[in-house]
């Protein structure tokens, strides 16, 4: 069955031991190729929701469909295969192997998908403007450069969905702008982006801002960029209809 929804979250709750409700009956739809920002104060459930979407955590109740696949019965191995084939993950903490170079860190992600190809890893680094730092260790890279290595690693297997948790949280203004440019490029290519952020600039760069408060969706609004894209799609649809 063909679906236009990349992600469908239906009545998802997450209750941790001790009765802590991290998420309470959250429902959310993300269309294929859409860029949404998940925003809200610390403790609102943003990272928990992202962890459930990528299979690193499990909901207490509710349903999650990703790219039309019901993930309810997924175990760790199922999620590992599904992530490898479909999802790119970008974390606030870089999780780079300290004794591997930038290109080797990118190749490591490819290793779990297929045979690692150095040329493809170098091309991924070039995409994030780090070709000249490919053979440096993480300790020889700035925080912004390490984050861009993480993005290259997330993109090496050409994922359909990119999930990012505070990708600019530790970056200065210049490196934040570079990361934002990469996300804009991915969005233009039709990738689905879900970005957890505290940064209003990052939030407004996407099409929608979904605000969480106390584990619930408190607001779901279309940004100015989202309105512009919605109008552009409507015009494109009218032109196509006219040409039939």
N, CA and C of each residue as an Amber inpcrd file, in Angstrom:
protein
   732
   0.8450000  -1.1970000   0.0000000   0.0000000   0.0000000   0.0000000
   0.8800000   1.2480000   0.0000000   0.6000000   2.1690000  -0.8910000
   1.3570000   3.4160000  -0.9660000   0.8180000   4.3870000   0.0740000
   1.7120000   5.0140000   0.8180000   1.2930000   5.9780000   1.8270000
   2.0500000   7.2790000   1.6480000   1.3810000   8.3900000   1.9090000
   2.0510000   9.6880000   1.8430000   2.6010000  10.0830000   3.2070000
   2.3430000   9.2550000   4.2230000   2.8250000   9.5440000   5.5640000
   4.1570000   8.8450000   5.7970000   5.1710000   9.6010000   6.1680000
   6.4440000   8.9960000   6.5420000   6.3690000   8.4500000   7.9620000
   5.6810000   9.1970000   8.8340000   5.5800000   8.8030000  10.2430000
   4.1470000   9.0240000  10.7090000   3.6090000   8.0280000  11.3820000
   2.2890000   8.1500000  11.9930000   2.3800000   7.6910000  13.4460000
   2.0730000   8.5980000  14.3510000   2.0850000   8.3170000  15.7920000
   0.6510000   8.3970000  16.2830000   0.1680000   7.3110000  16.8470000
  -1.2260000   7.2530000  17.2640000  -1.3370000   6.9200000  18.7520000
  -1.7850000   7.9010000  19.5300000  -2.0900000   7.7310000  20.9550000
  -0.9460000   7.0680000  21.7140000   0.2640000   7.5830000  21.5210000
   1.4520000   6.9990000  22.1490000   1.6760000   7.5830000  23.5400000
   1.8680000   6.6980000  24.4920000   2.2250000   7.0910000  25.8580000
   3.4840000   6.3440000  26.2790000   4.2570000   6.9710000  27.1460000
   5.4420000   6.3340000  27.7100000   5.4710000   6.6150000  29.2000000
   5.3950000   5.5390000  29.9830000   5.4180000   5.6490000  31.4430000
   6.6400000   4.8990000  31.9460000   7.5210000   5.6200000  32.6210000
   8.7250000   5.0090000  33.1700000   8.4520000   4.4770000  34.5750000
   9.3100000   3.5800000  35.0550000   9.1260000   3.0620000  36.4230000
   8.9970000   4.1960000  37.4360000   8.0940000   4.0120000  38.3680000
   7.8120000   5.0620000  39.3310000   6.6250000   5.9160000  38.9240000
   6.0340000   5.5790000  37.7710000   4.8400000   6.3060000  37.3310000
   5.1090000   7.6230000  36.6420000   6.3410000   7.8140000  36.1630000
   6.6820000   9.0550000  35.4640000   6.1390000   8.9950000  34.0380000
   5.2290000   9.9080000  33.7030000   4.6340000   9.9720000  32.3690000
   5.4690000  10.8970000  31.4810000   6.3080000  10.2980000  30.6410000
   7.1280000  11.1080000  29.7290000   6.3140000  11.5630000  28.5340000
   5.4070000  10.7070000  28.0560000   4.5050000  11.0440000  26.9640000
   3.1050000  10.5940000  27.3400000   2.1040000  11.3910000  26.9730000
   0.7220000  11.0790000  27.3360000  -0.1870000  11.2380000  26.1340000
  -0.5130000  10.1130000  25.4890000  -1.5010000  10.0850000  24.4160000
  -1.1330000  11.0430000  23.2750000   0.0930000  10.9290000  22.7830000
   0.5870000  11.7910000  21.7120000   0.2050000  11.2060000  20.3490000
  -0.3760000  12.0240000  19.5020000  -0.6780000  11.6490000  18.1210000
  -0.0600000  12.6830000  17.1840000   0.5090000  12.1940000  16.0770000
   1.2610000  13.0750000  15.1840000   1.4000000  12.4150000  13.8260000
   1.2450000  13.2070000  12.7780000   1.4480000  12.7220000  11.4120000
   2.5320000  13.5740000  10.7490000   3.4560000  12.9010000  10.0820000
   4.5150000  13.5900000   9.3390000   4.4970000  13.0670000   7.9150000
   4.2340000  13.9460000   6.9910000   4.1470000  13.5670000   5.5870000
   5.5430000  13.3170000   5.0050000   5.6110000  12.4390000   3.9990000
   6.8910000  12.1790000   3.3510000   7.4580000  13.4670000   2.7610000
   8.7260000  13.7120000   3.0260000   9.3940000  14.9090000   2.5250000
   9.1900000  16.1400000   3.3860000   8.4770000  16.0040000   4.5030000
   8.2030000  17.1540000   5.3730000   9.3240000  17.3210000   6.3950000
   9.5230000  18.5620000   6.8000000  10.5100000  18.9020000   7.8440000
   9.7450000  19.5000000   9.0080000   9.7640000  18.7890000  10.1390000
   9.1090000  19.3260000  11.3190000  10.1190000  19.4810000  12.4530000
   9.8490000  20.4370000  13.3060000  10.6510000  20.6520000  14.5080000
   9.8110000  20.2740000  15.7200000  10.4140000  19.5230000  16.6370000
   9.7880000  19.2040000  17.9130000  10.4060000  20.1270000  18.9500000
   9.5850000  20.9810000  19.5580000  10.0960000  21.9680000  20.4990000
   9.3330000  21.8870000  21.8190000   9.9170000  22.4960000  22.8430000
   9.3030000  22.5060000  24.1580000  10.3700000  22.5770000  25.2260000
   9.9770000  22.8660000  26.4640000  10.9510000  22.9860000  27.5440000
  11.5800000  21.6380000  27.8940000  12.6770000  21.6700000  28.6180000
  13.3080000  20.4410000  29.0900000  12.2980000  19.6290000  29.9060000
  12.2890000  18.3260000  29.6650000  11.3610000  17.4700000  30.3820000
   9.9900000  17.3610000  29.7520000   9.8160000  17.9570000  28.5680000
   8.4940000  17.9390000  27.9320000   8.2350000  16.6580000  27.1470000
   9.2770000  15.8440000  26.9390000   9.1040000  14.5790000  26.2370000
   9.6830000  14.5390000  24.8370000  10.4260000  15.5710000  24.4370000
  10.9420000  15.6570000  23.0680000  11.8760000  14.4870000  22.7290000
  12.8860000  14.2900000  23.5700000  13.8650000  13.2450000  23.2940000
  13.2420000  11.8650000  23.4360000  12.3200000  11.7040000  24.3700000
  11.6200000  10.4230000  24.5050000  10.8670000  10.0870000  23.2320000
  10.1740000  11.0640000  22.6690000   9.4410000  10.8320000  21.4310000
  10.3930000  10.4380000  20.3080000  11.5160000  11.1330000  20.1810000
  12.4740000  10.8130000  19.1290000  13.0420000   9.4060000  19.3290000
  13.3020000   9.0380000  20.5800000  13.8470000   7.7120000  20.8720000
  12.8560000   6.6120000  20.5140000  11.5750000   6.8870000  20.6790000
  10.5490000   5.9150000  20.2930000  10.4470000   5.8280000  18.7700000
  10.5840000   6.9670000  18.0870000  10.5140000   6.9600000  16.6280000
  11.6720000   6.1950000  16.0070000  12.8310000   6.1840000  16.6690000
  13.9660000   5.4700000  16.0860000  14.1850000   4.0830000  16.6840000
  13.2870000   3.6670000  17.5750000  13.3500000   2.3170000  18.1010000
  14.3340000   2.0970000  19.2300000  14.9590000   3.1540000  19.7420000
  15.8580000   3.0000000  20.8750000  15.1030000   2.9440000  22.2000000
  13.8100000   3.2510000  22.1570000  12.9220000   3.1130000  23.3090000
  11.5900000   2.5760000  22.7960000  10.7820000   2.0250000  23.6920000
   9.4980000   1.4540000  23.2860000   8.3710000   2.1870000  24.0050000
   7.2710000   2.4330000  23.3130000   6.1340000   3.0790000  23.9720000
   5.4510000   2.1140000  24.9280000   4.8350000   2.6740000  25.9570000
   4.0360000   1.8640000  26.8630000   2.7330000   1.4540000  26.1850000
   2.1920000   2.3590000  25.3880000   0.9770000   2.0730000  24.6290000
   0.9530000   2.9470000  23.3860000   0.0860000   2.5840000  22.4390000
  -0.0340000   3.3450000  21.2020000   0.6320000   2.6540000  20.0280000
   0.5230000   3.2680000  18.8650000   1.0420000   2.6810000  17.6300000
   1.9690000   3.6570000  16.9090000   3.0260000   3.0840000  16.3100000
   3.9770000   3.8580000  15.5140000   4.1090000   3.1910000  14.1510000
   3.8500000   3.9420000  13.0950000   4.1220000   3.4840000  11.7390000
   5.1960000   4.3990000  11.1440000   6.2340000   3.7870000  10.5830000
   7.2920000   4.5430000   9.9170000   7.4050000   4.0250000   8.4900000
   7.2300000   4.9260000   7.5270000   7.2680000   4.5760000   6.1070000
   6.2810000   3.4550000   5.7950000   5.1200000   3.5170000   6.4400000
   4.0660000   2.5510000   6.1920000   4.2290000   1.2310000   6.9230000
   5.2750000   1.0890000   7.7300000   5.5430000  -0.1550000   8.4490000
   5.0980000  -0.0410000   9.8980000   4.2880000  -0.9880000  10.3380000
   3.8560000  -1.0480000  11.7310000   5.0060000  -1.6040000  12.5580000
   5.5330000  -0.7950000  13.4770000   6.7070000  -1.2070000  14.2560000
   6.3390000  -1.8480000  15.5880000   5.0660000  -2.1080000  15.8060000
   4.6080000  -2.5820000  17.1170000   5.3300000  -3.8640000  17.5540000
   5.4930000  -4.8040000  16.6400000   6.0980000  -6.0820000  17.0080000
   7.6030000  -6.1290000  16.8600000   8.2310000  -4.9910000  16.5780000
   9.6750000  -4.9700000  16.3560000  10.4440000  -5.2610000  17.6520000
  11.4300000  -6.1430000  17.5380000  12.4130000  -6.3200000  18.5870000
  13.6720000  -5.5490000  18.2390000  14.7040000  -5.6120000  19.0870000
  15.9470000  -4.8690000  18.8200000  16.5780000  -5.1910000  17.4700000
  16.5610000  -6.4610000  17.0770000  17.1670000  -6.8260000  15.7910000
  16.3610000  -6.2640000  14.6200000  15.0350000  -6.3200000  14.7480000
  14.1840000  -5.7600000  13.6890000  14.4460000  -4.2630000  13.5230000
  14.5420000  -3.5670000  14.6600000  14.7870000  -2.1260000  14.6030000
  16.1750000  -1.8300000  14.0190000  17.1600000  -2.6650000  14.3700000
  18.5120000  -2.4380000  13.8560000  18.5270000  -2.5070000  12.3320000
  17.8430000  -3.4990000  11.7700000  17.7770000  -3.6380000  10.3160000
  16.9920000  -2.4750000   9.7090000  15.8690000  -2.1240000  10.3210000
  15.0230000  -1.0560000   9.7780000  15.7450000   0.2920000   9.8030000
  16.4140000   0.5860000  10.9040000  17.1930000   1.8360000  10.9750000
  18.2740000   1.8590000   9.9080000  18.9630000   0.7490000   9.7780000
  20.0710000   0.6570000   8.8260000  19.6180000   0.9520000   7.4070000
  18.4040000   0.5250000   7.0750000  17.9060000   0.6740000   5.7120000
  17.1830000   1.9970000   5.4680000  16.6740000   2.6380000   6.5320000
  15.7240000   3.7330000   6.3150000  15.9670000   5.0140000   7.0920000
  16.6940000   4.9690000   8.2090000  16.7430000   6.1040000   9.1340000
  18.1770000   6.5480000   9.3770000  18.3910000   7.8600000   9.3060000
  19.6630000   8.4480000   9.6880000  19.5000000   9.1700000  11.0160000
  20.3990000   8.9140000  11.9610000  20.3100000   9.4910000  13.3010000
  21.4260000  10.4950000  13.5340000  21.0510000  11.6690000  14.0370000
  22.0220000  12.7020000  14.4060000  21.7710000  13.0490000  15.8700000
  22.7980000  12.8680000  16.7030000  22.6670000  13.0940000  18.1330000
  23.3620000  14.3920000  18.5420000  22.9360000  14.9160000  19.6900000
  23.6240000  16.0830000  20.2350000  25.0330000  15.6950000  20.6850000
  25.1470000  14.5310000  21.3240000  26.4630000  13.9940000  21.6660000
  26.9750000  13.2390000  20.4450000  28.2290000  13.4700000  20.0840000
  28.6930000  13.0740000  18.7610000  28.8700000  11.5630000  18.5870000
  29.2540000  10.8460000  19.6570000  29.4200000   9.3900000  19.6000000
  30.3890000   8.9690000  18.4970000  31.4860000   9.7000000  18.3670000
  32.5320000   9.3250000  17.4140000  33.5570000   8.4300000  18.1110000
  34.1050000   7.4710000  17.3700000  35.1510000   6.5950000  17.9100000
  36.4570000   7.3870000  17.9190000  37.0500000   7.6090000  19.0920000
  38.1720000   8.5520000  19.1890000  39.4220000   8.1490000  18.4270000
  39.6300000   6.8490000  18.1980000  40.8600000   6.4170000  17.5210000
  40.6520000   6.2020000  16.0210000  39.4540000   6.5470000  15.5140000
  39.2000000   6.4750000  14.0840000  39.1540000   7.8790000  13.4900000
  39.6380000   8.0150000  12.2610000  39.5790000   9.3080000  11.5840000
  38.1350000   9.6320000  11.1980000  37.9420000  10.8540000  10.7180000
  36.5930000  11.2690000  10.3160000  36.0340000  10.3320000   9.2560000
  36.8210000  10.0290000   8.2220000  36.3190000   9.1710000   7.1520000
  36.0610000   7.7580000   7.6650000  36.8850000   7.2790000   8.5930000
  36.6820000   5.9380000   9.1470000  35.4340000   5.8880000  10.0260000
  35.1470000   6.9730000  10.7410000  33.9140000   7.0270000  11.5250000
  32.6860000   6.9670000  10.6170000  32.7570000   7.6480000   9.4820000
  31.6470000   7.5930000   8.5290000  31.5330000   6.2000000   7.9240000
  32.6500000   5.5950000   7.5860000  32.6500000   4.2550000   7.0040000
  32.1110000   3.2180000   7.9790000  32.2670000   3.4630000   9.2750000
  31.7880000   2.5050000  10.2770000  30.2840000   2.3010000  10.1570000
  29.5450000   3.3760000   9.9370000  28.0980000   3.2550000   9.7620000
  27.7800000   2.4650000   8.5070000  28.5600000   2.6630000   7.4670000
  28.3530000   1.9430000   6.2130000  28.6650000   0.4580000   6.3820000
  29.6000000   0.1460000   7.2540000  30.0130000  -1.2390000   7.4850000
  28.8370000  -2.1080000   7.9110000  27.9360000  -1.5370000   8.7360000
  26.8010000  -2.3080000   9.2160000  25.6840000  -2.4100000   8.1790000
  25.8130000  -1.6870000   7.0940000  24.8020000  -1.7160000   6.0270000
  25.2800000  -2.5510000   4.8400000  26.5350000  -2.3860000   4.4790000
  27.0940000  -3.0740000   3.3210000  28.6110000  -2.9880000   3.4320000
  29.3010000  -3.3510000   2.3890000  30.7520000  -3.2140000   2.3960000
  31.1120000  -1.7330000   2.3920000  31.9580000  -1.2960000   3.3380000
  32.3100000   0.1250000   3.3720000  33.1180000   0.5370000   2.1440000
  32.7650000   1.6860000   1.5830000  33.4540000   2.2130000   0.4100000
  33.9940000   3.5980000   0.7820000  35.3220000   3.7250000   0.7710000
  35.9510000   4.9650000   1.2080000  35.5210000   6.1440000   0.3410000
  35.3580000   5.9130000  -0.9520000  34.9820000   7.0090000  -1.8490000
  33.6130000   7.5850000  -1.4690000  32.6730000   6.7140000  -1.0930000
  31.3480000   7.1820000  -0.6950000  31.4130000   7.9570000   0.6150000
  32.2470000   7.4780000   1.5430000  32.4020000   8.1820000   2.8180000
  33.0340000   9.5500000   2.6000000  34.0200000   9.6270000   1.6980000
  34.6400000  10.9170000   1.3950000  33.6420000  11.8600000   0.7340000
  32.7820000  11.3080000  -0.1180000  31.7580000  12.1350000  -0.7590000
  30.7750000  12.6770000   0.2750000  30.4360000  11.8610000   1.2890000
  29.5430000  12.3210000   2.3560000  30.1910000  13.4480000   3.1570000
  31.4880000  13.3390000   3.4070000  32.2030000  14.4010000   4.1220000
  32.3000000  15.6670000   3.2760000  32.4830000  15.4920000   1.9920000
  32.5250000  16.6650000   1.1020000  31.1880000  17.3970000   1.1300000
  30.1150000  16.6410000   1.2310000  28.7900000  17.2380000   1.2550000
  28.6180000  18.1610000   2.4580000  29.2590000  17.8220000   3.5770000
  29.1570000  18.6630000   4.7700000  30.3910000  19.5540000   4.9250000
  31.1110000  19.7480000   3.8080000  32.2490000  20.6620000   3.7280000
  33.3940000  20.2580000   4.6640000  33.6710000  18.9420000   4.7000000
  34.7490000  18.4590000   5.5620000  35.7300000  17.5530000   4.8190000
  35.7440000  17.6270000   3.4930000  36.6520000  16.7580000   2.7360000
  38.1030000  16.9650000   3.1660000  38.4520000  18.1920000   3.4910000
  39.8240000  18.5040000   3.8820000  40.2030000  18.0390000   5.2700000
  39.2090000  17.5470000   6.0420000  39.4800000  17.0860000   7.4090000
  39.2300000  15.5850000   7.5510000  39.1400000  14.8960000   6.4150000
  38.7400000  13.4860000   6.4050000  39.6680000  12.5990000   7.2150000
  40.9450000  12.9440000   7.2780000  41.9190000  12.0620000   7.9190000
  42.3460000  12.5600000   9.2960000  41.5310000  13.4440000   9.8750000
  41.7810000  13.9270000  11.2310000  40.9960000  13.0900000  12.2370000
  41.5820000  12.9240000  13.4170000  40.8910000  12.2640000  14.5220000
  39.8780000  13.2270000  15.1380000  38.8580000  12.7090000  15.8370000
  37.8850000  13.6020000  16.4850000  38.5300000  14.6540000  17.3820000
  39.6060000  14.2860000  18.0790000  40.2680000  15.2400000  18.9760000
  40.9060000  16.3990000  18.2190000  41.0900000  16.2320000  16.9180000
  41.6860000  17.2780000  16.0890000  40.6350000  18.1260000  15.3700000
  39.3610000  17.8550000  15.6780000  38.2550000  18.5660000  15.0440000
  37.5430000  19.4400000  16.0640000  36.9970000  20.5580000  15.6120000
  36.1800000  21.4010000  16.4850000  34.8400000  20.7210000  16.7290000
  34.0610000  21.2640000  17.6670000  32.7400000  20.7040000  17.9490000
  31.8390000  20.7280000  16.7290000  31.8870000  21.8400000  15.9880000
  31.0700000  21.9440000  14.7900000  31.4860000  20.9420000  13.7220000
  32.7860000  20.7210000  13.5970000  33.2710000  19.7410000  12.6180000
  32.8770000  18.3270000  13.0280000  32.9560000  18.0290000  14.3150000
  32.5380000  16.7050000  14.7830000  31.0510000  16.4770000  14.5150000
  30.2300000  17.5180000  14.7090000  28.8060000  17.3570000  14.4410000
  28.5670000  17.0870000  12.9610000  29.3180000  17.7460000  12.1090000
  29.1380000  17.5210000  10.6770000  29.6180000  16.1290000  10.2570000
  30.6170000  15.5940000  10.9540000  30.9910000  14.1890000  10.7250000
  29.8160000  13.2800000  11.0810000  29.1410000  13.6020000  12.1880000
  27.9730000  12.8170000  12.5970000  26.8740000  12.8630000  11.5370000
  26.6780000  14.0370000  10.9340000  25.6610000  14.1620000   9.8940000
  26.0730000  13.3470000   8.6690000  27.3430000  13.4200000   8.2970000
  27.8270000  12.6200000   7.1680000  27.6150000  11.1350000   7.4450000
  27.8870000  10.7240000   8.6640000  27.6870000   9.3160000   9.0540000
  26.2130000   8.9270000   8.9460000  25.3190000   9.8480000   9.3250000
  23.8840000   9.5720000   9.2540000  23.4010000   9.4710000   7.8140000
  24.0940000  10.1300000   6.8940000  23.6370000  10.1990000   5.5030000
  24.2600000   9.1520000   4.5990000  25.2640000   8.4190000   5.0720000
  26.0590000   7.5640000   4.2020000  25.2270000   6.4820000   3.5280000
  24.1520000   6.0320000   4.1920000  23.3250000   4.9670000   3.6160000
  22.0680000   5.4990000   2.9410000  22.0530000   6.8030000   2.6540000
  20.9560000   7.4510000   1.9370000  19.6030000   7.1650000   2.5910000
  19.4210000   7.5840000   3.8580000  18.1700000   7.2790000   4.5610000
  17.0040000   8.0820000   4.0090000  15.8060000   7.5390000   4.1650000
  14.5910000   8.2480000   3.7540000  14.1450000   9.2400000   4.8270000
  14.4610000   8.9130000   6.0850000  14.0600000   9.7440000   7.2180000
  15.3010000  10.0910000   8.0360000  15.4360000  11.3650000   8.4040000
  16.5330000  11.8080000   9.2750000  15.9330000  12.3140000  10.5730000
  16.3740000  11.7420000  11.6890000  15.9300000  12.1400000  13.0240000
  17.1070000  12.7600000  13.7520000  16.9510000  13.9840000  14.2140000
  18.0640000  14.7120000  14.8380000  17.6550000  15.2470000  16.1990000
  18.5010000  15.0290000  17.1910000  18.2360000  15.4760000  18.5570000
  19.1890000  16.6160000  18.9160000  18.6700000  17.8350000  18.9600000
  19.4550000  19.0340000  19.2920000  20.7650000  19.0790000  18.4860000
  20.6940000  19.0190000  17.1710000  21.9180000  18.9310000  16.3630000
  22.7940000  20.1690000  16.4140000  22.2440000  21.2960000  16.8770000
  23.0540000  22.5210000  16.9580000  23.2130000  22.9930000  18.3950000
  22.8420000  22.1500000  19.3450000  22.8270000  22.5690000  20.7440000
  24.1770000  22.9720000  21.2930000  25.2690000  22.3960000  20.7550000
  26.6150000  22.6800000  21.2700000  27.4540000  23.5030000  20.2960000
  26.8130000  24.1260000  19.3110000  27.5680000  24.7690000  18.2430000
  27.5120000  26.2860000  18.3220000  28.5630000  26.9110000  17.7830000
  28.5580000  28.3640000  17.6580000  27.7190000  28.7630000  16.4520000
  27.5580000  30.0560000  16.2640000  26.6630000  30.5660000  15.2320000
  27.0900000  30.1400000  13.8280000  28.3890000  30.1760000  13.5590000
  28.8860000  29.8310000  12.2210000  28.6070000  28.3630000  11.9010000
  28.9100000  27.4700000  12.8550000  28.7040000  26.0460000  12.6040000
  27.2180000  25.6960000  12.5950000  26.4280000  26.4120000  13.3790000
  24.9810000  26.2120000  13.3390000  24.4510000  26.5160000  11.9460000
  24.9380000  27.5880000  11.3420000  24.4910000  27.9620000   9.9930000
  24.8710000  26.8920000   8.9760000  26.0460000  26.2840000   9.1400000
  26.4710000  25.2370000   8.2180000  25.5930000  23.9920000   8.3450000
  25.2790000  23.6300000   9.5810000  24.4040000  22.4790000   9.7970000
  23.0160000  22.7610000   9.2220000  22.5330000  23.9700000   9.4310000
  21.2240000  24.3410000   8.9060000  21.2030000  24.2700000   7.3810000
  22.2920000  24.6610000   6.7420000  22.3810000  24.5700000   5.2780000
  22.2860000  23.1150000   4.8180000  22.9150000  22.2070000   5.5660000
  22.8410000  20.7850000   5.2150000  21.4050000  20.2930000   5.3180000
  20.7130000  20.6840000   6.3790000  19.3180000  20.2610000   6.5470000
  18.4330000  20.8250000   5.4330000  18.6770000  22.0630000   5.0530000
  17.8990000  22.6440000   3.9510000  18.1260000  21.8680000   2.6540000
  19.3590000  21.4520000   2.4240000  19.6790000  20.6700000   1.2370000
  18.9600000  19.3250000   1.2630000  18.9430000  18.6730000   2.4230000
  18.2560000  17.3880000   2.5560000  16.7580000  17.5450000   2.3230000
  16.1970000  18.6130000   2.8630000  14.7690000  18.8810000   2.6930000
  14.4480000  19.0970000   1.2140000  15.3090000  19.8270000   0.5250000
  15.0910000  20.0910000  -0.9040000  15.1320000  18.8040000  -1.7160000
  15.8610000  17.8160000  -1.2340000  15.9490000  16.5280000  -1.9250000
  14.7500000  15.6310000  -1.6400000  13.8970000  16.0450000  -0.7000000
  12.7260000  15.2400000  -0.3930000  12.8730000  14.3330000   0.8030000
  13.9590000  14.4910000   1.5780000  14.0980000  13.7050000   2.8040000
  13.0820000  14.1880000   3.8350000  12.6330000  13.2690000   4.6610000
  11.7780000  13.6220000   5.7940000  12.6730000  13.9220000   6.9820000
  12.4720000  15.0880000   7.6080000  13.3070000  15.5160000   8.7300000
  12.4490000  15.7330000   9.9680000  12.8630000  15.1440000  11.0700000
  12.2640000  15.4210000  12.3730000  13.4030000  15.8640000  13.2850000
  13.3550000  17.1240000  13.7070000  14.4630000  17.7260000  14.4450000
  13.9730000  18.2190000  15.7980000  14.5380000  17.6690000  16.8640000
  14.2820000  18.1740000  18.2090000  15.2260000  19.3490000  18.4530000
  14.6820000  20.4840000  18.8770000  15.5260000  21.6630000  19.0530000
  14.9220000  22.6290000  20.0650000  15.8110000  23.4010000  20.7000000
  15.3930000  24.5430000  21.5120000  15.5360000  25.8450000  20.7240000
  16.1700000  25.7650000  19.5660000  16.5620000  26.9490000  18.8100000
  15.4230000  27.4010000  17.8940000  14.8490000  28.5850000  18.1190000
  13.7500000  29.0630000  17.2720000  14.1260000  29.1720000  15.7970000
  15.3840000  29.5170000  15.5000000  15.7960000  29.6310000  14.1030000
  15.7310000  28.2790000  13.4050000  16.1840000  27.2340000  14.0910000
  16.1050000  25.8850000  13.5330000  14.6450000  25.4820000  13.3780000
  13.8310000  25.7950000  14.3870000  12.4160000  25.4490000  14.3300000
  11.7110000  26.0980000  13.1590000  11.9730000  27.3800000  12.9390000
  11.2860000  28.1240000  11.8800000  11.7940000  27.7770000  10.4830000
  12.9350000  27.0960000  10.3970000  13.4630000  26.7210000   9.0860000
  12.6470000  25.5980000   8.4570000  11.9630000  24.8150000   9.2950000
  11.1600000  23.7110000   8.7900000   9.7650000  24.1540000   8.4040000
   8.8920000  23.1550000   8.1640000   7.5340000  23.4490000   7.7190000
   6.5470000  23.5620000   8.8810000   6.7900000  22.8280000   9.9470000
   5.8860000  22.8470000  11.0990000   6.6750000  22.8100000  12.3870000
   6.0810000  23.4190000  13.4090000   6.6200000  23.3100000  14.7590000
   5.5840000  22.5930000  15.6130000   5.9850000  21.4560000  16.1620000
   5.1340000  20.7070000  17.0760000   5.6740000  20.9300000  18.4810000
   4.8890000  21.6260000  19.3020000   5.3160000  21.9620000  20.6550000
   4.7850000  20.9180000  21.6260000   5.6730000  20.4310000  22.5110000
   5.2860000  19.5080000  23.5650000   5.3290000  20.2100000  24.9120000
   4.4120000  19.8400000  25.7760000   4.3840000  20.3600000  27.1380000
   3.8430000  19.2590000  28.0490000   4.6410000  18.8990000  29.0480000
   4.2420000  17.8480000  29.9950000   3.8350000  16.5710000  29.2750000
   4.5810000  16.2220000  28.2260000   4.3520000  14.9710000  27.5290000
   3.2030000  14.9600000  26.5560000   2.6090000  16.1230000  26.2980000
   1.4830000  16.2190000  25.3770000   1.7710000  17.2460000  24.2870000
   1.1240000  17.0540000  23.1300000   1.2260000  18.0630000  22.0710000
   0.3730000  19.2590000  22.4670000   1.0270000  20.3930000  22.6890000
   0.3030000  21.5920000  23.0950000  -0.0320000  22.4930000  21.9110000
   0.7370000  22.3550000  20.8210000   0.4950000  23.1950000  19.6470000
   1.1670000  22.5600000  18.4390000   0.5170000  22.6590000  17.2920000
   1.0710000  22.1610000  16.0320000   0.7930000  23.2380000  14.9910000
   1.8160000  24.0080000  14.6480000   1.6180000  25.1680000  13.7840000
   2.5170000  25.1070000  12.5560000   2.0300000  25.6440000  11.4520000
   2.8090000  25.7350000  10.2280000   3.6260000  27.0230000  10.2630000
   4.8900000  26.9280000   9.9150000   5.7680000  28.0890000   9.8970000
   5.5310000  28.9080000   8.6320000   6.1760000  30.0820000   8.5660000
   6.0940000  30.8960000   7.3490000   6.6640000  30.1310000   6.1630000
   7.7470000  29.3890000   6.3910000   8.3260000  28.5650000   5.3320000
   7.3510000  27.4690000   4.9220000   6.6570000  26.8990000   5.8970000
   5.6640000  25.8800000   5.5900000   4.5150000  26.4220000   4.7700000
   4.0690000  27.6260000   5.1040000   2.9920000  28.2570000   4.3290000
   3.4410000  28.5400000   2.8890000   4.6950000  28.9750000   2.7520000
   5.2230000  29.2610000   1.4090000   5.2600000  27.9820000   0.5700000
   5.7330000  26.8900000   1.1720000   5.8200000  25.6240000   0.4440000
   4.4360000  25.0770000   0.1320000   3.4940000  25.2740000   1.0600000
   2.1250000  24.8120000   0.8350000   1.5170000  25.5240000  -0.3750000
   1.7400000  26.8440000  -0.4610000   1.2370000  27.6170000  -1.5970000
   1.9040000  27.1820000  -2.8950000   3.2140000  26.9370000  -2.8250000
   3.9490000  26.5180000  -4.0210000   3.4450000  25.1640000  -4.5120000
   3.1700000  24.2520000  -3.5800000   2.6580000  22.9340000  -3.9810000
   1.2670000  23.0580000  -4.5960000   0.4610000  23.9570000  -4.0430000
  -0.8880000  24.1540000  -4.5840000  -0.8240000  24.6610000  -6.0230000
   0.0700000  25.6140000  -6.2850000   0.2360000  26.1580000  -7.6380000
   0.7200000  25.0590000  -8.5810000   1.6920000  24.2540000  -8.1150000
   2.2090000  23.1570000  -8.9370000   1.0970000  22.1700000  -9.2730000
   0.2500000  21.8770000  -8.2720000  -0.8670000  20.9750000  -8.5000000
  -1.8540000  21.5080000  -9.5140000  -2.1090000  22.8180000  -9.4500000
  -3.0260000  23.4400000 -10.4110000  -2.4510000  23.3840000 -11.8270000
  -1.1440000  23.6110000 -11.9670000  -0.5120000  23.5730000 -13.2750000
  -0.5970000  22.1560000 -13.8500000  -0.3230000  21.1560000 -12.9990000
  -0.3790000  19.7830000 -13.4680000  -1.8100000  19.4270000 -13.9020000
  -2.7910000  19.8760000 -13.1600000  -4.1840000  19.5970000 -13.4870000
  -4.5530000  20.2550000 -14.8230000  -4.0340000  21.4420000 -15.0190000
  -4.3200000  22.1700000 -16.2550000  -3.7140000  21.4800000 -17.4680000
  -2.5490000  20.8380000 -17.2640000  -1.8350000  20.2230000 -18.3730000
  -2.3820000  18.8390000 -18.7210000  -3.2650000  18.3050000 -17.9190000
  -3.8040000  16.9690000 -18.2010000  -4.7200000  16.9860000 -19.4270000
